[in-house]
Amino acid sequence: MHNKCIEVVYIEYNDALLPATSVSSPQSAEKWAAYLKENFPGIDLFISSEPYGEYVASYWGIVSLCFDKERTTVSVSATTIRNHPFKNWTYIPEIAQPYFVKKIGIVGAESTGKSILAERLAAYYKTVFVPEMARDIIAKTGDCTIEDLHTIAKVHAKTIIEKTAQANKLLLVDTDITITRSYGNFLFNTPIRTEDWIMQANRFDLYLFLETDSPYVQDGTRLNKADRERLNLSHKNEFAKQCISYHTIFGNWEQRFTTAIKIIDQELF
């Protein structure tokens, strides 16, 4: 909850000058005390739960207050939270939770169950998902233009950013910028160039690549079955060019669902 009496200040520093260590030592504390005294004048109390608090306050020339050093009131440390964020999710403030969200890309060719799997996994993990944006922008794959692909990339990235703030530990994402780039090469033999913020939004912790052994369903918007196989190879080539690794998933819809859960639990929990 936001407290008007508290001001949060984000510090960017050079760890060659200011040590980033969890080990309390007078040497490290002296450097930090000098930095804090210069940049935050007027402070007269330093609160911590570690031995370094006494060191810093002493060099700074202010009062030290040690809070819950034995972890009896709050039985977890910041280091433990960072190392195991999912196990300690309730200790992370809502404003900071998006930083720890793990993003999972559900990718593959058309008619491989990406949309269904993303939605089912989101429900299973009690979180949200990002749907494929192409269906809202173009009626049929064959009608797609290069401009459409740029629009899809931007809208999809914006939605990823929005949904990350709403996610509960995991964010399931149907398709990513790598797939959009693959469409550019496949349909137009033209690379899709995107802005840095789009690439940042499309950084994923895990990829699940759905193979084309699933039943082919032509809903009137998709490529034909032969082109689907060619598109599948195009996607894999694009992932290889970008040096992106992924887990391949085969089988019927239920097998894909159970395999995906197994991979996610093993890799991210």
VEXFITOR-456095 format. One record per residue (C-alpha): residue in one letter; x, y negated, z. Coordinates in Angstrom, 1 decimal. Layout:
BEGIN
+------+--------+--------+--------+
: rest :      u :      v :      w :
+------+--------+--------+--------+
:    A :      X :      Y :      Z :
...
+------+--------+--------+--------+
REM end
This chain:
BEGIN
+------+--------+--------+--------+
: rest :      u :      v :      w :
+------+--------+--------+--------+
:    M :    0.0 :    0.0 :    0.0 :
:    H :    1.3 :   -3.5 :   -0.9 :
:    N :    2.3 :   -5.5 :    2.2 :
:    K :    2.7 :   -9.3 :    1.7 :
:    C :    5.2 :   -9.4 :    4.6 :
:    I :    7.6 :   -7.1 :    2.8 :
:    E :    9.7 :   -8.1 :   -0.2 :
:    V :   11.3 :   -5.3 :   -2.2 :
:    V :   14.5 :   -6.2 :   -4.0 :
:    Y :   16.0 :   -4.0 :   -6.7 :
:    I :   19.8 :   -3.9 :   -6.7 :
:    E :   21.9 :   -3.0 :   -9.6 :
:    Y :   25.5 :   -2.5 :   -8.7 :
:    N :   28.8 :   -1.2 :   -9.9 :
:    D :   29.6 :    2.0 :   -7.9 :
:    A :   33.3 :    1.5 :   -8.6 :
:    L :   33.1 :   -1.5 :   -6.3 :
:    L :   30.3 :   -0.4 :   -4.0 :
:    P :   30.4 :    3.3 :   -3.2 :
:    A :   27.3 :    5.4 :   -3.9 :
:    T :   27.8 :    8.0 :   -1.2 :
:    S :   25.4 :    9.5 :    1.4 :
:    V :   28.4 :   10.1 :    3.7 :
:    S :   28.6 :    7.5 :    6.5 :
:    S :   32.1 :    5.9 :    6.7 :
:    P :   33.5 :    2.6 :    8.1 :
:    Q :   35.3 :    2.1 :    4.8 :
:    S :   32.1 :    2.3 :    2.6 :
:    A :   30.1 :    0.3 :    5.2 :
:    E :   32.6 :   -2.6 :    5.2 :
:    K :   32.2 :   -3.0 :    1.4 :
:    W :   28.4 :   -2.9 :    1.6 :
:    A :   28.3 :   -5.3 :    4.5 :
:    A :   30.4 :   -7.9 :    2.7 :
:    Y :   28.1 :   -7.6 :   -0.4 :
:    L :   24.8 :   -7.8 :    1.6 :
:    K :   26.0 :  -10.7 :    3.7 :
:    E :   26.9 :  -12.7 :    0.6 :
:    N :   23.7 :  -11.9 :   -1.4 :
:    F :   21.1 :  -11.8 :    1.4 :
:    P :   21.8 :  -14.6 :    3.8 :
:    G :   19.5 :  -15.1 :    6.8 :
:    I :   19.0 :  -11.4 :    7.6 :
:    D :   19.6 :  -10.6 :   11.3 :
:    L :   18.4 :   -7.0 :   11.6 :
:    F :   19.6 :   -3.9 :    9.7 :
:    I :   17.3 :   -0.8 :   10.0 :
:    S :   18.5 :    2.7 :    9.0 :
:    S :   18.2 :    6.4 :    9.9 :
:    E :   21.9 :    7.2 :    9.4 :
:    P :   25.2 :    6.5 :   11.2 :
:    Y :   26.2 :    4.1 :    8.5 :
:    G :   23.7 :    1.6 :    9.9 :
:    E :   25.8 :    0.9 :   12.9 :
:    Y :   28.9 :    0.4 :   10.7 :
:    V :   27.2 :   -2.0 :    8.3 :
:    A :   25.5 :   -4.1 :   11.0 :
:    S :   28.8 :   -4.3 :   12.9 :
:    Y :   30.7 :   -5.6 :    9.9 :
:    W :   27.8 :   -7.8 :    8.9 :
:    G :   27.6 :   -9.3 :   12.4 :
:    I :   23.9 :   -8.5 :   12.9 :
:    V :   21.8 :   -6.2 :   15.0 :
:    S :   21.4 :   -2.5 :   14.1 :
:    L :   18.2 :   -0.6 :   14.7 :
:    C :   18.3 :    3.2 :   14.2 :
:    F :   14.9 :    4.7 :   13.3 :
:    D :   14.1 :    8.3 :   13.7 :
:    K :   17.6 :    9.6 :   13.4 :
:    E :   16.7 :   13.1 :   14.4 :
:    R :   13.8 :   13.2 :   11.8 :
:    T :   11.1 :   13.9 :   14.4 :
:    T :    8.6 :   11.3 :   13.3 :
:    V :    9.2 :   11.7 :    9.5 :
:    S :   10.8 :   15.1 :    9.0 :
:    V :   12.4 :   14.4 :    5.6 :
:    S :   15.3 :   12.2 :    4.3 :
:    A :   15.5 :   10.1 :    1.2 :
:    T :   18.1 :   12.5 :   -0.2 :
:    T :   15.8 :   15.5 :    0.3 :
:    I :   13.0 :   13.6 :   -1.5 :
:    R :   15.2 :   12.8 :   -4.4 :
:    N :   16.5 :   16.4 :   -4.6 :
:    H :   13.1 :   18.0 :   -4.3 :
:    P :   10.5 :   15.3 :   -5.3 :
:    F :    7.6 :   17.7 :   -6.0 :
:    K :    7.9 :   19.4 :   -2.6 :
:    N :    7.9 :   16.0 :   -0.9 :
:    W :    5.5 :   14.2 :   -3.2 :
:    T :    3.3 :   12.8 :   -0.4 :
:    Y :    6.3 :   11.0 :    1.0 :
:    I :    6.9 :    9.1 :   -2.2 :
:    P :    5.0 :    5.7 :   -2.5 :
:    E :    2.6 :    5.6 :   -5.4 :
:    I :    4.5 :    2.8 :   -7.0 :
:    A :    7.6 :    5.0 :   -7.2 :
:    Q :    5.9 :    8.3 :   -8.2 :
:    P :    6.0 :    7.7 :  -12.0 :
:    Y :    9.8 :    7.7 :  -11.8 :
:    F :    9.8 :   11.3 :  -10.6 :
:    V :    7.1 :   12.5 :  -13.1 :
:    K :    8.4 :   15.3 :  -15.3 :
:    K :    7.2 :   15.0 :  -18.9 :
:    I :    6.4 :   18.2 :  -21.0 :
:    G :    6.2 :   18.0 :  -24.8 :
:    I :    3.8 :   20.5 :  -26.4 :
:    V :    4.9 :   20.7 :  -30.0 :
:    G :    4.6 :   22.8 :  -33.1 :
:    A :    2.9 :   22.9 :  -36.5 :
:    E :   -0.8 :   22.4 :  -37.1 :
:    S :   -3.3 :   24.9 :  -35.8 :
:    T :   -1.1 :   26.3 :  -33.1 :
:    G :   -3.2 :   25.3 :  -30.1 :
:    K :   -1.3 :   22.3 :  -28.9 :
:    S :   -4.3 :   20.2 :  -28.0 :
:    I :   -6.0 :   23.1 :  -26.2 :
:    L :   -2.9 :   24.1 :  -24.3 :
:    A :   -2.1 :   20.5 :  -23.2 :
:    E :   -5.6 :   20.0 :  -21.8 :
:    R :   -5.7 :   23.4 :  -20.1 :
:    L :   -2.3 :   22.9 :  -18.5 :
:    A :   -3.2 :   19.4 :  -17.3 :
:    A :   -6.3 :   20.9 :  -15.6 :
:    Y :   -4.3 :   23.7 :  -14.1 :
:    Y :   -1.7 :   21.4 :  -12.6 :
:    K :   -4.4 :   18.8 :  -11.6 :
:    T :   -2.8 :   16.0 :  -13.7 :
:    V :   -3.4 :   14.1 :  -16.9 :
:    F :   -2.3 :   14.7 :  -20.5 :
:    V :   -1.6 :   12.6 :  -23.7 :
:    P :   -3.6 :   13.8 :  -26.7 :
:    E :   -2.3 :   13.7 :  -30.2 :
:    M :   -2.9 :   10.3 :  -31.7 :
:    A :   -3.0 :   11.2 :  -35.4 :
:    R :   -6.6 :   12.4 :  -35.3 :
:    D :   -7.8 :    9.0 :  -34.2 :
:    I :   -5.8 :    7.2 :  -36.9 :
:    I :   -6.0 :    9.3 :  -40.0 :
:    A :   -8.9 :   11.6 :  -41.2 :
:    K :   -6.7 :   14.2 :  -43.0 :
:    T :   -3.0 :   15.0 :  -43.0 :
:    G :   -3.1 :   14.6 :  -46.8 :
:    D :   -4.3 :   11.0 :  -46.5 :
:    C :   -1.4 :   10.0 :  -44.2 :
:    T :    0.8 :    7.1 :  -45.2 :
:    I :    4.3 :    6.1 :  -43.9 :
:    E :    2.6 :    3.1 :  -42.2 :
:    D :    0.3 :    5.5 :  -40.4 :
:    L :    3.2 :    7.4 :  -39.0 :
:    H :    4.7 :    4.1 :  -37.6 :
:    T :    1.3 :    3.3 :  -36.0 :
:    I :    1.0 :    6.8 :  -34.6 :
:    A :    4.5 :    6.5 :  -33.0 :
:    K :    3.7 :    3.2 :  -31.3 :
:    V :    0.2 :    4.1 :  -30.0 :
:    H :    1.4 :    7.5 :  -28.8 :
:    A :    4.4 :    5.9 :  -26.9 :
:    K :    2.1 :    3.3 :  -25.3 :
:    T :   -0.2 :    6.1 :  -24.1 :
:    I :    2.7 :    8.1 :  -22.7 :
:    I :    3.7 :    5.1 :  -20.6 :
:    E :    0.2 :    4.4 :  -19.4 :
:    K :   -0.4 :    8.1 :  -18.5 :
:    T :    2.9 :    8.5 :  -16.7 :
:    A :    1.6 :    6.0 :  -14.1 :
:    Q :   -1.5 :    8.2 :  -13.6 :
:    A :    0.2 :   11.6 :  -13.6 :
:    N :    0.4 :   14.0 :  -10.7 :
:    K :    4.0 :   15.3 :  -10.8 :
:    L :    3.7 :   16.5 :  -14.4 :
:    L :    2.6 :   14.8 :  -17.7 :
:    L :    1.5 :   17.1 :  -20.6 :
:    V :    2.0 :   15.4 :  -24.0 :
:    D :    0.6 :   16.8 :  -27.2 :
:    T :    3.2 :   16.1 :  -29.9 :
:    D :    6.2 :   13.7 :  -29.7 :
:    I :    8.3 :   11.3 :  -31.8 :
:    T :   10.4 :   14.2 :  -33.1 :
:    I :    7.3 :   15.7 :  -34.7 :
:    T :    6.4 :   12.3 :  -36.1 :
:    R :    9.8 :   12.0 :  -37.7 :
:    S :    9.5 :   15.5 :  -39.1 :
:    Y :    6.2 :   14.5 :  -40.8 :
:    G :    8.1 :   11.5 :  -42.3 :
:    N :   10.6 :   13.8 :  -43.9 :
:    F :    8.1 :   16.5 :  -44.8 :
:    L :    5.5 :   14.3 :  -46.4 :
:    F :    7.6 :   11.4 :  -47.8 :
:    N :   11.2 :   12.4 :  -47.6 :
:    T :   11.7 :    9.3 :  -45.5 :
:    P :   13.1 :    9.0 :  -42.0 :
:    I :   11.0 :    7.2 :  -39.4 :
:    R :   12.9 :    4.5 :  -37.6 :
:    T :   11.5 :    3.5 :  -34.3 :
:    E :   12.2 :    0.9 :  -31.6 :
:    D :   14.2 :    1.8 :  -28.5 :
:    W :   11.2 :    1.6 :  -26.2 :
:    I :    9.4 :    4.2 :  -28.2 :
:    M :   12.4 :    6.5 :  -27.9 :
:    Q :   12.6 :    5.9 :  -24.2 :
:    A :    8.9 :    6.8 :  -23.8 :
:    N :    9.5 :   10.0 :  -25.7 :
:    R :   12.2 :   11.4 :  -23.3 :
:    F :   11.0 :   14.7 :  -22.1 :
:    D :   12.2 :   17.1 :  -19.4 :
:    L :   10.8 :   20.2 :  -21.1 :
:    Y :    9.6 :   21.2 :  -24.6 :
:    L :    7.2 :   24.1 :  -25.4 :
:    F :    7.3 :   24.9 :  -29.1 :
:    L :    4.2 :   26.8 :  -30.3 :
:    E :    4.8 :   29.3 :  -33.0 :
:    T :    2.6 :   29.9 :  -36.1 :
:    D :    1.6 :   33.5 :  -35.2 :
:    S :   -1.7 :   32.1 :  -33.9 :
:    P :   -4.8 :   32.4 :  -36.1 :
:    Y :   -4.8 :   29.7 :  -38.8 :
:    V :   -8.0 :   27.5 :  -38.6 :
:    Q :   -8.7 :   25.1 :  -41.5 :
:    D :  -11.0 :   22.4 :  -40.0 :
:    G :  -10.9 :   20.3 :  -43.1 :
:    T :   -8.2 :   17.9 :  -41.9 :
:    R :   -5.1 :   20.2 :  -42.0 :
:    L :   -2.5 :   21.3 :  -44.5 :
:    N :   -3.0 :   24.7 :  -46.1 :
:    K :   -1.5 :   27.8 :  -44.4 :
:    A :    1.6 :   28.0 :  -46.7 :
:    D :    2.4 :   24.3 :  -46.0 :
:    R :    1.9 :   24.9 :  -42.3 :
:    E :    4.8 :   27.4 :  -42.4 :
:    R :    6.9 :   24.9 :  -44.3 :
:    L :    6.0 :   22.2 :  -41.8 :
:    N :    7.0 :   24.6 :  -39.0 :
:    L :   10.5 :   24.9 :  -40.4 :
:    S :   10.6 :   21.1 :  -40.9 :
:    H :    9.8 :   20.6 :  -37.2 :
:    K :   12.5 :   23.1 :  -36.2 :
:    N :   15.1 :   21.4 :  -38.4 :
:    E :   14.3 :   18.0 :  -36.9 :
:    F :   14.7 :   19.4 :  -33.4 :
:    A :   18.0 :   20.9 :  -34.4 :
:    K :   19.2 :   17.6 :  -35.9 :
:    Q :   18.4 :   15.9 :  -32.7 :
:    C :   20.1 :   18.6 :  -30.6 :
:    I :   16.9 :   19.1 :  -28.6 :
:    S :   16.3 :   22.5 :  -27.0 :
:    Y :   12.9 :   24.0 :  -26.5 :
:    H :   11.1 :   27.2 :  -25.3 :
:    T :    9.3 :   29.1 :  -28.0 :
:    I :    5.8 :   30.4 :  -27.2 :
:    F :    4.0 :   33.2 :  -29.1 :
:    G :    0.8 :   35.1 :  -28.7 :
:    N :   -2.9 :   34.4 :  -28.5 :
:    W :   -4.4 :   31.4 :  -26.7 :
:    E :   -4.4 :   33.1 :  -23.3 :
:    Q :   -0.9 :   34.5 :  -23.7 :
:    R :    0.4 :   31.0 :  -24.6 :
:    F :   -1.3 :   29.6 :  -21.5 :
:    T :    0.2 :   32.1 :  -19.1 :
:    T :    3.6 :   31.9 :  -20.7 :
:    A :    3.6 :   28.1 :  -20.5 :
:    I :    2.8 :   28.2 :  -16.8 :
:    K :    5.6 :   30.7 :  -16.2 :
:    I :    8.1 :   28.5 :  -18.0 :
:    I :    7.0 :   25.3 :  -16.3 :
:    D :    7.1 :   26.8 :  -12.8 :
:    Q :   10.6 :   28.3 :  -13.4 :
:    E :   12.1 :   25.2 :  -14.9 :
:    L :   10.5 :   22.3 :  -13.0 :
:    F :    9.3 :   23.6 :   -9.6 :
+------+--------+--------+--------+
REM end
